[in-house]
């Protein structure tokens, strides 16, 4: 179960890595500015330009509370997003891919009647490998 969740998380993270890399390259080609409004008077501006994505939030004053006009600003570089999104896929490549490849090579060798350890041809001696001594 954990392996399937790890693989699913790595796949989703890899998709985010691809998306953030594409947006990173696109930010040098085209500048974007998007504005979003919410029902409770919160305005959000998202800007993407030269490798940086910026979030601007504005809260307009409310008649009941009479609180002053508030503004927040956050900026994140795309390479940071790509680095964070690439951690899980790189861990999957490091820990999960080598055993999968090893098992595939062993099964292909057994189908071709070769020693699963060293790949020696076992058609003449099917009981034991004369090269490494392993019993298939």
N, C-alpha and C positions, 0 to 999 in steps of 0.2 A: 504494500500500500504506500509506504513512504517513498519507494523508488518511483512509482507512478506519479505521485505528487511532485517529487523533485524534478522529474522529466517534464511534467506539465508546466511547472513554474519556470523551468529553464526555457521552454518553448515560448511562453508568454514574454519573458524577459528578453529573449532574442528578438521577438517582434518589436518590442519597445526600443531595443538597441538599433534595429534597422530604421525605425521611424525617426528616432532622435538624430541619427546620422544623416538621413535624408533632409530633415529640417535644418540641420546645422549647415549643410552645403547650400541649401536653398536660401538661408538667411543672408548669405553673401551675394546672392544673385538678385533677390527681391526683398524689399522691406514690407512688413505687414503691420497693420494696426487693426485690432478688432475690439469692439465695445459691446458689453453685455450689461443689461439692466435686470435687477431682480424686483419682486413686488415690494420689498421693504426698503426701497430707496438706496440700495447698494449698487454702485456702478463699478464695473471692473473693465479695465483696459488691458489688453494683452498685446505687447509689441515684440516683434522679432526683427532684429537688425544686427548684422555683422557678428554672428556667433553668440549673441546674447538674447535670451528671452526675458522680458520684463513684465511684471504684473503691477498694475496701479489700481488701488482700491480707493473709492471715495464714498464716504457716508455723509449724506446731506443732513442738515439740521432737522430735527423733529419738532413739531409744534408743542407736543406735550412735555418733553424733557428739556427743551431749549438748550441742548448740548451743542457745542461749537462744531464747525465743519472739520471732519477728520479725513486724513489721507494716509494711506500706507503704500509702500513701494518695496517690491522684492525683485531681485534680478538673479538669474542663474545662467551660467554659461552652458552651451550645448555639450561641450566636451565633458562637463561634469555629469550631465544626464547620461551620456553615452557610456561613461566609465561605470557609473552606478548600475546601469542596465546590463552591462557586460559581465558583471561579477558572477552571476548565477550560471549563465551559459558556459563561462570559462571553467567554473567548478565542475559542471556536468562533463565537459570535454576531458577534464583531468581525471575524474574519478569513475565515471560510468562508461565512457566510450572504449577504453582499452579492454575491459573484460568482455564487452560485446564483440569486439573485433577478434579477440582471442578465441572465443567460442565459435565464431563463424569460420575461422581458419581451421580449427580442429574438426568441425563437422564436414567441411569440404574435403579435408584430407581423408577422413574415414569413408566418405562416399567414393573417393578415387582409389581406395585400398592402399593408402599410405599411412605411415606411422603418424599418430596424432602429435607426437612430441617433436620429431625431427624431420618428417616428410619423406622418409626412406620408403622405397617401393616394397610392399609386403606381399606381392603376388606369389613369390617363391616360398616365403616363410611366413605363413599367416598367424602362427602361434606367438612368436616373439620377434621383435625388431633386432636384426643383427648389428645395426649401427649403434643404437643407444641402450638396448636391452629392455625396453619397455614392452609390456604386454598390452595389446590394444583391446 
